Amino acid sequence: MPLALSRRHFLHAAAATGVAGRIPLVGQEPQAAYKPEPVFPYEKRATVALVTGADRRKLAHDTLAAIDEQIRPLLKQKKYVVIKPNNVSTQRQLAATHADTLRGILDYLAPRFKGPVVIAESSAGETLQGYENFGYTKLPAEFKPREVRLVDLNEEAHYQVIPLLSPDLHVQPVRLAARLLDPDAFIICSALLKTHNTVVATLSVKNMTLGAPLHQAPKETPRWNDKRKYHGGVRQTHYNMMLTAQKMQPFWGVTLVDGYEGMEGDGPGSGTPVPHRVAIASTDYIAADRVAVEVMGINAAWMAYLQYCWQVGLGQWDLAKIDVRGEEIAKARRSYRLHRDMERQLHWVGPLNEIPPKLG
């Protein structure tokens, strides 16, 4: 059966990002790439801060400060702050938000917000164990005036239900953490620059949409995990992330994508470090991720879920309508080595012939 992505198309796309020759290719006839058309046209311009620096904590602070006038009006409307880190692993620091990134975020908040701050995650593993392993447990004592609390969203067990597509294209429910849908909370996404084993790269939108689904609380039986419902085929994964983003986007405040040390290769958990020394911030999560994709040297046409989010009006995808503050994209760009399953990941491109193998 013909693959949805041809050797010629893949070589052309790979050449644009400097990854040709590093990913296995197939000799098939070319087929048309996906050409996204907006369902709800999004014309609003977006501002994205792209900052470089030699200190991770200061870099996080300075990147948020670069768009301070956009954050403050949103922040002052809220009663408390939720910082959502990315702890896909509770054991490996490279795969998880660094405590110094959280310190930089808290440094930014200190003179600007006097309410409480909650660090909240629904890790695929034991969330509280990750907090301990990565040094998050030191933060409440370091930032006492901020009333910092650490919350395991799985243990908190408050949720709202939305429908997703199953592997058989049927409707199935998924439970999303209610705290990430709280209108009283200013949500700060603390993401990373990482390649991914299913959706090419994991950034702000991926951190939020796959961090929100819950699994059983520690020691709870029977065991269940709604995150697994997103891995039902590469097409459904992208579409289900868009459905989840539609539910969550009205509650998003600002995102900070930490690229001080990115991950390439077999992300999101088993890749290798990239000493990139950059950070990205925006109140538009889609625009932030578009800039992040560019600085990782990834062809934007491969990012289905981000294009879907733009198509339904959740943020700005068009680089011509994104104002970048700080470093120029071209000067900050590195070519990240992509996941070994990259060719299979791109089966979402082109006509639907069959549901491709599960990934991730």
Residue pairs with C-beta under 8 A, 6 or more apart in sequence:
1 353
1 354
2 28
2 29
2 31
2 353
3 26
3 28
3 347
4 31
4 346
4 347
4 348
4 349
4 350
4 351
4 353
4 356
5 26
5 28
5 31
5 343
5 346
5 347
5 349
5 350
6 26
6 28
6 29
6 30
6 31
7 25
7 26
7 27
7 28
8 30
9 30
9 31
9 33
9 349
10 23
10 25
10 26
10 343
10 346
11 20
11 25
13 299
13 301
13 302
14 20
14 21
14 22
14 23
14 299
16 299
17 297
17 298
17 299
17 335
18 297
18 335
19 297
19 335
19 337
19 338
19 342
22 337
22 338
23 338
23 340
23 342
23 343
24 343
25 343
26 343
31 349
31 350
31 351
32 350
33 301
33 349
33 350
34 301
34 304
34 307
34 348
34 349
34 350
36 307
36 308
36 310
36 311
36 317
37 311
38 310
38 311
38 313
39 311
39 312
39 313
40 311
40 312
40 313
41 313
42 310
42 313
42 314
42 315
42 316
42 317
43 321
44 284
44 316
44 321
45 316
45 321
45 322
45 323
46 282
46 283
46 284
46 286
46 287
46 315
46 316
46 321
46 322
46 323
47 67
47 70
47 282
47 283
47 284
47 287
47 322
47 323
47 325
48 67
48 280
48 281
48 282
48 284
48 287
48 288
48 290
48 291
48 322
48 323
48 324
48 325
49 63
49 64
49 66
49 67
49 279
49 280
49 281
49 282
49 324
49 325
49 326
50 63
50 278
50 279
50 280
50 291
50 295
50 324
50 325
50 326
50 327
50 328
50 329
50 332
51 59
51 62
51 63
51 66
51 278
51 279
51 280
51 281
51 326
51 327
52 59
52 277
52 278
52 326
52 327
52 332
53 59
53 62
53 260
53 277
53 279
54 277
56 98
56 100
56 101
56 104
56 258
56 260
56 261
57 100
57 101
57 103
57 104
57 107
58 104
59 104
59 258
59 260
59 277
59 278
59 279
60 100
60 101
60 102
60 103
60 104
60 105
60 107
60 108
60 256
60 258
60 279
61 104
61 105
61 107
61 108
62 279
63 256
63 279
63 280
63 281
63 326
64 71
64 104
64 105
64 108
64 254
64 256
64 281
65 108
66 281
66 325
66 326
67 254
67 281
67 282
67 283
67 325
68 112
70 254
70 283
71 112
71 253
71 254
71 283
72 112
74 186
74 253
74 254
74 283
75 81
75 112
75 113
75 186
75 253
76 113
77 186
78 115
78 184
78 185
78 186
78 253
79 115
79 184
79 185
80 115
80 116
80 117
80 118
80 184
80 185
80 186
81 109
81 113
81 115
81 116
81 117
81 118
81 185
81 186
81 188
81 253
82 117
82 118
82 119
82 120
82 179
82 180
82 182
82 185
82 186
82 187
82 188
83 102
83 105
83 117
83 118
83 119
83 120
83 188
83 190
84 120
84 121
84 180
84 187
84 188
84 189
84 190
84 207
84 208
84 211
85 96
85 97
85 101
85 102
85 119
85 121
85 136
85 190
86 96
86 97
86 121
86 190
86 191
86 192
86 202
86 207
86 211
87 96
87 97
87 121
87 123
87 125
87 127
87 130
87 134
88 95
88 96
88 123
88 124
88 202
88 268
88 269
89 95
89 96
89 123
89 124
89 125
89 130
89 269
90 96
90 123
90 125
90 126
90 127
90 129
90 130
90 133
91 125
91 130
91 133
92 269
93 133
93 134
94 261
94 263
94 271
94 273
95 192
95 194
95 263
95 267
95 268
95 269
95 270
95 271
96 130
96 134
96 192
97 134
97 190
97 191
97 192
97 258
98 134
98 258
98 260
98 261
99 134
99 135
99 136
99 138
99 139
101 190
101 256
101 258
101 260
102 119
102 136
102 139
102 190
103 139
103 142
105 188
105 190
105 256
106 117
106 139
106 143
106 146
106 148
109 117
109 146
110 143
110 145
110 146
113 186
114 145
115 147
116 146
116 147
116 148
116 149
117 143
117 146
117 147
117 148
117 149
118 148
118 149
118 150
118 151
118 179
118 185
119 131
119 136
119 139
119 148
119 149
119 150
119 151
120 150
120 151
120 152
120 153
120 156
120 177
120 179
120 180
121 127
121 130
121 131
121 151
121 152
121 153
121 211
122 152
122 153
122 154
122 177
122 211
122 212
122 213
122 214
122 215
122 227
123 130
123 152
123 154
124 215
124 225
124 227
126 218
127 152
127 153
127 154
127 155
128 150
128 152
128 155
128 218
130 136
131 137
131 150
136 150
137 150
139 148
139 150
140 148
140 149
140 150
151 179
152 217
152 218
153 177
153 179
153 180
153 212
153 214
154 214
154 215
154 216
154 217
154 218
155 217
155 218
156 177
156 179
157 214
157 217
158 177
158 178
158 179
159 175
159 176
159 177
159 178
159 214
160 175
160 176
160 178
160 181
160 247
161 173
161 174
161 175
161 176
162 173
162 174
162 176
162 243
162 244
162 247
163 171
163 172
163 173
163 174
163 243
164 171
164 172
164 173
164 174
164 229
164 230
164 236
164 240
164 243
164 244
165 171
165 172
165 232
165 236
165 239
165 240
165 243
166 172
166 229
166 232
166 236
167 232
167 233
167 236
167 355
167 358
169 236
172 229
174 213
174 226
174 229
174 230
174 240
174 244
175 213
175 214
175 226
176 212
176 213
176 214
176 244
176 247
176 248
177 211
177 212
177 213
177 214
179 185
180 187
180 208
180 211
180 212
180 248
180 251
181 212
181 247
181 248
181 251
182 251
183 251
185 251
186 253
186 254
187 208
187 251
187 252
187 253
188 253
188 254
188 255
188 256
189 204
189 207
189 208
189 252
189 254
189 255
189 256
189 285
190 207
190 255
190 256
190 258
191 202
191 203
191 204
191 206
191 207
191 255
191 256
191 257
191 258
192 202
192 203
192 207
192 257
192 258
192 259
192 262
192 263
193 201
193 203
193 257
193 258
193 259
193 262
193 263
193 274
193 276
193 278
193 292
193 295
193 296
193 336
194 201
194 202
194 203
194 262
194 263
194 267
194 268
194 271
195 201
195 202
195 263
195 264
195 265
195 266
195 267
195 268
195 271
195 296
195 336
195 337
195 338
195 339
196 202
196 206
196 267
196 268
196 339
196 360
197 266
197 267
197 268
197 339
197 341
197 345
197 359
197 360
198 231
198 234
198 237
198 341
198 345
198 359
198 360
199 206
199 234
199 237
199 238
199 241
199 303
199 304
199 305
199 345
200 298
200 302
200 303
200 338
200 339
200 342
200 345
200 346
201 267
201 292
201 293
201 296
201 298
201 303
201 336
202 210
202 267
202 268
203 257
203 288
203 289
203 292
203 293
204 255
204 257
204 285
204 288
204 289
204 292
205 241
205 245
205 285
205 286
205 289
205 305
205 306
205 309
206 241
206 305
208 244
208 245
208 248
208 252
208 285
209 230
209 241
209 244
209 245
209 248
209 305
210 227
210 230
210 241
212 244
212 248
213 226
213 227
213 229
213 230
213 244
214 226
215 223
215 224
215 225
215 226
215 227
216 222
216 223
216 224
216 225
229 240
230 236
230 237
230 240
230 241
231 237
231 358
231 359
231 360
232 240
232 358
233 355
233 356
233 358
234 344
234 345
234 347
234 348
234 356
234 359
235 304
235 347
235 348
235 352
235 355
235 356
237 305
237 359
237 360
238 304
238 305
238 308
238 348
239 305
239 308
241 305
241 308
242 305
242 308
242 309
242 312
242 314
245 305
245 309
245 314
246 312
246 314
249 285
249 309
249 314
249 315
252 283
252 285
253 283
254 281
254 282
254 283
255 280
255 281
255 282
255 283
255 285
255 288
256 279
256 280
256 281
257 279
257 280
257 281
257 288
257 289
257 292
258 279
259 274
259 276
259 277
259 278
259 279
259 280
259 292
259 295
260 276
260 277
260 278
260 279
261 273
261 274
261 275
261 276
262 273
262 274
262 276
262 296
262 334
262 336
263 271
263 272
263 273
263 274
264 271
264 272
264 273
264 274
264 336
264 337
264 338
265 271
265 272
265 337
265 338
265 339
265 340
266 339
266 340
267 339
271 339
272 337
274 334
274 336
276 295
276 332
276 334
278 295
278 327
278 332
280 288
280 291
280 292
280 295
281 288
282 288
282 291
284 315
284 316
285 314
285 315
286 306
286 309
286 310
286 314
286 315
286 316
286 317
287 315
287 316
287 317
287 322
289 303
289 306
290 300
290 306
290 316
290 317
290 319
290 322
291 322
291 324
291 329
293 300
293 303
293 306
294 300
294 319
294 329
294 333
295 329
295 332
295 333
295 334
296 333
296 334
296 335
296 336
297 333
297 334
297 335
297 336
298 336
298 338
300 306
300 307
300 317
301 307
302 345
302 346
302 349
304 348
304 349
306 317
307 317
309 315
309 317
310 316
310 317
310 318
316 322
339 345
341 359
344 356
344 357
344 359
345 359
347 356
348 356
